[in-house]
């Protein structure tokens, strides 16, 4: 019955068998829901522009889509028609002719869809993308929601398939995504973890180095333009004319939020990325403590937005550190960026700084360094929840040193620790004495990592730590600190980085942090160590 109907439609539109390359039926009818007519996609051996025609007199098929095979391949590989034809491969479909070719093109198109979705995720979440765990459904629904928003003719198909029959539709469409994702895993772009996928660090760096953030928006506009141009439509409302002003297509289908299918790794286990919790909601949900048992205290000055949440669980006090990331308009990093132009590039956008911190907290921990475990991430509020570390910063432990030997040992230890970090190719970026927390058992935790990077600015780290710390030291302590830090650093660090830290360009930027006599004393103390 179905084949006879297809042959009748092809004959009625003058399409000969010898011109056919592929023939396929798309829509809910394919998954045995006959109440909704399907769409007939026909690719032809010769060049043909995309054409979408209403089919009259058929209960099984309501649209005929014809296109040349070369044009169809280009739409599958690069969406040169904005996906107007290739998007049919996101729906359940049944090949009637050319099944193998259609399967190859389906995987090619879904590979393209995955690539664009991944790039957008990486541009939005930056280095922290490596902590995301993505289910295959994300890529499907991310694309379907975008199509639904800009291409009204596809809405009835999406409603019939993914709103009314989601289970059967997913079973029909996800295998193609799985096949494309498998290819990305084999290329090293993704890692497969318990049925979910996470971008590899190499792939993230590749995308960030080659795709400016504005490209995400411009590519979306390009797809919209191509979509309507290829369908001979000048705006979304124009598409209504083709379908007799069927106002039902103005109502978008109810599709799941794609973010429901992304989790993020934390020390409390994987958590949905879309969960948006404030401090009180987080403590109540994860620890069962309501407002009455929670104390929230702001623990930093006006240049920071950091909080200590304190509460009792099973009779013991528990503390959580929470940081809210402020944008460059909130002065601290904007001022730092302006002051250090030409010497050090600071990240000023809140989203980038938050992403940096999430990534490097985990990365440094994986490399064996001590960092505060991440408990929860709220992307919409730009909140990062971490385990609170009880300890004293470098300035405090230097001041508390019982003698010169202990003072020097602590400075030496920090110098060696910084060299170990640099040896891994990581620059702290904002390397000041408050970045190092000493616990009672003498472990050193690295904190405030939002300016970390792989940019090789090792001499900047050294210069900032030397100048910043010297501001709080007595003249004789400056000599001890600078020489001991240099000795510790040179156990494994590069002497050229240490010498470069004394460069006049750093002195110009960092001089306001130091007392007038400090730069000379720092230089003399460090160079005595270098010359040994």
N, C-alpha and C positions, 0 to 999 in steps of 0.2 A: 504493500500500500504506500509506504513512504517513498520507495524508489520510483514508483509510478508517478507519484505527485511531483517529485523532483524533476523527472523527465518531462512532465507536462509543462512545468514552469520554465525549464530551459528551452523547450521548443517554442513556447509562447514568446520568449524574448530573443529568439533567433540565435541561440548559442549551440553550435554544432559540437558533437562529441570529440572530433579531432582537435578542437581548439582548447579543450579542457586540460588543465594541469592538476588541479585538486578541486574536490567538491566536498563540502562538510556542512553539517547541520549543527547549529549552536543554540544554547539556551536550555530552559527547564524541560523542554520536551525530550531532551537527550537522557535525562535521569527519570524518564517515565512519568512525567507530570504533563499529561496531554491537554490540560486546561489552558495552557499558555502556548501560543504558537512560537515556533523557533525562527531562526534567521539562517538563510542559506548563503554560505560564503563560497564563491566560485573564483578561482584564479585561472587566468588564461595564459596560454603559451606566448602570445604576442603582447607587445606593449599596450597597456590600456590604463587610463586614469581611473581612480577610484570612483565608483558610481553606486549609490544606494537608492533602491527603488522599492516602492510599496507594491506588495503582491496582493492582488484582489482575487476573491473567489476561492481562497484556500483556508481551511481550518488548521492546517499543520504549520504553515509557513507564512509569515507576514512581511518579511523583508528579504530582498535579494541584493546581495553585496557582490559586485564584480570588480576585479582589479587584475592587472597584468602580474605575472609571477615575479618579474624583476622589481616592480614597484612594491609588491607585497614583501619581498625579501628585505628591501631597504627600510620599510616601515618596521619590520621585526628586528632588524639589526640596530637601527639608529633612530627609529621613530621619525622618519623623514616626512611622514604624513601626520605627525603628532599622535600616532597610535590609533588613528581612526579605523584602520582595518585590522591591525595587529591586536588590538584590544579584544577582538572576538576570541582570541586564544586564551584569554583569562577566564572565559566561561566554560562550562561543561560543553564538550563537542563530540560529535561522532563523524569520523572520516568516511566518506562514501567512495572517494577516489583519491589516490595519492597519499595514503595514510602515513607512510614512512617519511615522506617529505614534510608533511604537516607536523609530525612529531619533532623532527629536527628544527623546524622553524619555531615551534612552540617553545622549545628549550632555549633557542637563541633569543627569543623575545623575553622570556622570563629571566634569562641571564642579564639582559639589558635593564629590565625593571629592578632586579636586585642591585645591580651596579649603581643605579641612580639613587635608590633608597639608601644604600650603604654610604654613598658619598654625602648625602644630606645629613645622615645621622652623625657622621664623623665631623662634618663642618659645624654641626651644632654642639656636639659633646666633646669635640677635640680629642685630646689624649685619653680622657676618661672613657672613650668608646671601647677601649680594650677590656673594660669591666662589664660591658653589656652582654647579656645572654638573650639572643634573638630567636624567636620561634619562626618557622617558615610562614605562618599565617600573617606575620607582620608585613612581609613584602607584598602579599596579595592585597590585604585590606588597605595598606598605604596607597597603593596604586588605584584601587577601586574608588576610594573616597575622593581622590584627586580627579579621576575621570568623571565621577558623579557630579562634582562641583562645577565642571566647565563644559561637559559634553552631555547635554540633556537627552539626546536620542538613546543613550545607553541605559538610562535610568530604569525603564520598564524591565529590561533584561536583568539588571542587577537585583531589582526587587523580586522578580520571579525566582531567581536562583538563590541569592545569598541572604535575602530577608525571609522568604517563605520556605525555602528548603536548604538551609545552610549546611546540614550534615552531609547530605548527598553531594552538594556542590563542592564542598571542601574535599571530599573523597575523590572527586573527579579532577580537581584542579591542582591540588598540592603535589602529587607525584612529579609533575613537570618542574615545580620549584625545587623539590628535593634533588632532582637530577642536575639542575643548574647549580645548586648549592654544593653538590658533591664536586663539581668541576672547580669551584672556587676554593674548596678545601684542598684539592690536589695541587692547585697553583700556589698555595700558601697564603691566600688572601684571608681565609677564615679558619678558625679552629672549631671543631665540633665537640661540644661538651654536653653529654646527657640529652641528646636530641635537639639541642639549641646551638646557635652559632655565635661566635664572638670574633670581631675583626682582629687580625694579627697586628702586632706593633709595626712591622715593616709596611704593611698595607696602609695603616693609619698615617705613618710618616710620608708615604708616597702621596696620599691624597692631600694632606695638609700642605705639602711643599709645592703641589701643582695646581691646586684648586682654591682660588681666593673665595672668601665667604660670599661675596656678592654673586658668584656664579650660580649658587643654589637658586637664588631668586630669578636670575636672568634665564636659566634653563627652563624653569617652570613657565615663564612668560613665552619662551620660544615654543614650547609644546602646545600651549593654548593657541598661539597664533597659527601654527602649522595645522592643528586639529581643525580649526574652522576654515582655514584657507583650503585645505584638502577636501573638505566636505562642502565647499562652495557656500559657506555660511559666514556672515559678517559679524554676528553676535549670537550669544546663547538664545535670545528670543527669536532670532530668525529661524532656528531649527524647528520651531513650532509649526511653521508654514508647511513643512514637508509632511507633517503628521496630522493635518487637519485641525490644528489648534487644540490638540488633546491636552487640556490643562492639567491632567493628572501627572504629567511628567515634570511639572513645576515642583512637585513634592519629592525631595530626595529620599532614596531608600534608607532604611535604618540599618546601618552597618556598624560593626564593633569599632571601638577606638583602637587603632593599630597599636598604641602604646600598651594596651592590655597584654600584648604578646612579647613584651620586652621586660626582662628582669635585670637587676643590678646586683653584683656580688658585694656582700658586707660580712663583717665578722659574726653577725647574728644570722647568717644564711642569706640566700637569695631573696630579694624583695622586689615587688613590682615597681617598675620605673615610674608609673603614673601616680603612685601613692604620694599624696601631698600632705605631710603632717607638720604642724608646728611643734614647738617644744612640749607643750602640755599634752597634745594629742599623742605624740610619740611615746612619752613616758607612760601614759595611761594604757596605750595599746600593747606595748611590749613588756611593761613591768607591772601593770595593774594598779598603778598609783594614781589616785585622783588629785585634784587641785589642792585639797587641804594638806596633803602630805608632801607637796612639792615646793621647793624654794628655788627661785630663779634670780640670779645675781649677775649684773653686768660687771665683767672683771677686767675691762680694758678702758683706755681713755677715749676721748672723742674721735680719735682717728681710726678706731677699730670698732667692730660690732661683734664682740665675743661675749659669751655667756657661760655661766656655770649653773647647771641644773643639779640640785642635791635633793635626795629623797632616801627613804629607808625601804629595804627589801629584806624580809626574813630577819629583821632585827639588826641588820648591818647597814651602814651608810654607803650609798652609792652615788658617784658623781659622774656627770657627763659634760663634756666640753662641746659647745655649739658655736659655730662661726657663721655669721651672715655676711655675704660678700656684697660690697657696695660698688657701684659703678664709678668710673673715673670722675664723674661730676662730684663725687663725695670726697674730693680733695687729696687724700693721701698719695695715691699712686699717680694722679695727674701732676701734682707738684713734683714728685720724684722724677717723673718722666721728663717734665720740662727742664728740671735742674740738670739732668744727666744726659741731655741730648748730645749725641756724638760719642758718648762714652759707654753707656749701658742702655739697652732697650728693655724697659719694664713693660709687663703686660698690665694694661689699665682696665680692660673690660672685665666685669664681674664674672661673666660666663667662662672666659678663658682662664682666669685665675682659679676659679673653682675647679674646672677641669684639670688644670695643672696639679692642684693639690691632691685631688682624688687619685690621679695617676701615680704621682711620685710617692705618696704615702704607701701605696701598695707596691710600687716598684722597688723602693728602697727596702721595704720589709722583705720582699722576695730575695733581695741581694744580701740579706743578713743584718741590715741596720735596724735600729730600734725606732719605730714610729708608732703613733697612737692609732689603734685600730679604728676603722670606720664602722659606725653602727647603723647609720641611716643617711640617705641623701634625699633632699627635697629640691628638685630642679626648679619648680616654679617659684619657690620662695628663696632660692639660692642659699639654702641652709645645709651645713655639713655637721653631722653629729659624730663625735669621736669619744673614745674612752679618755677620761680625765687622767692626766699623769701627775702624780704627786712628786714634786721635785723643786729644785732651785736652779735658776739660770746661771750662766757662766759668771756673770758679775757677782752674784751672791756667793758662789762657792769660792771665787778668788778672794773676796773680802773675808770669808770665814776661814780661810786657810790658817792653820795654826803656826806655820813657819814658812820660811822661804822655800824649803824643799817641796812642801805640799803645793805651794803656789805654782812653782815651776812644773811640777808633775802634772797638774791639771791643765795648764796651758799647753804643755807638750802633748798630752792626750788628745786635746781638741785639735791641735795641729795635725797630728797623725790621722785622726778621724776624718778631717777635711781632705787630706791627701787620698785616703781610701775612697771617699766619695768621688773625687775627681778622677781617680784611676778607673772608675766605672763610666766615665764620660759625662757625669752629671754635675751641673753647676747649680748651687743653691739660689743664686740670684739676689736674694735679700739675706745675706750672711752676716748677722749681727750677734752679739752675745746672748740675746734672748732666744736665738734659734736652737740653743743647746740646753737641754734640761737634764740636770744630774739627779738621779733618784737616790734615796738613802743607801742603796746597795752599790752606788757608784756606776750604775749603767747610765749611758748618755742617750737621751731621746732627741730626735730631730723633729722640730715643730715649725709651724708657719712656713709651709713649703709651696706657697702659691706662685712664687716667682722662679721655681725650679725650671731647668731647661737642659737641653743637650747642646747649647751654643758655644761651649768651650771657653766661656768667660771666667776661667779659673783665677786669673790674676785679680779680677774684680772681687771675687769672694774674699781673697786674702786681704786686699786693700781695705775693703769695707770692715772686715772683722778687726783688723789692726787699728784703723782710725777710730771706729765707733767705740771699741773697748777702751782705748787709751783716754777717751774723754772722761772716764770715771776713775782713772787710776792716778796715783801719785807719780811724780817724775821718776823715782827709782823703780816703781812698779812697772812703768812703761818699758824700761829696759829689760826687766825680767820677763815680762809677758811677751814682748816682741821676739826676743832671742829664743825663749823656750818654745813658742809657737813655731818659729822657723825651724828649730831643731826637730820638732815632731813632724813637721810637714816634709822635711827633706829625708826622712827615713824611707819614704817611697815616692814622694812627690817630685815634680819637675822643678829644678832650680831656676829655669828660665821664667816660669810662671811666678815664682817668688820674687825674682828681680824685677819683673815687669810690674808687680804690684806697687813698686816704689816710684813708678813713672809719674811725671809731673801732671799728666792729664787726670790721673786719679786723685792726686793731691789737690788739684783745683776744685774738683767736685766734692771731695770728702773733707776738705779742710774745715768747713763749718762744724763738723762733728768733733773735731779735736781741739785741744788746747794749743796756744800759739807755739809752744816749744816741742809739741809732740811729733810733728813730721820729721824733724831732724833726729830726734832720739830714736824714732822707729827705724829710720833709714840706717843710722849708724849701728844699731843693735842687730838688725837683720843682715847687713853686709859683713859684720864680724863673723857671723855664723857661716855665711856663704863662702868667705875666704879661707875658712879652715881647711 
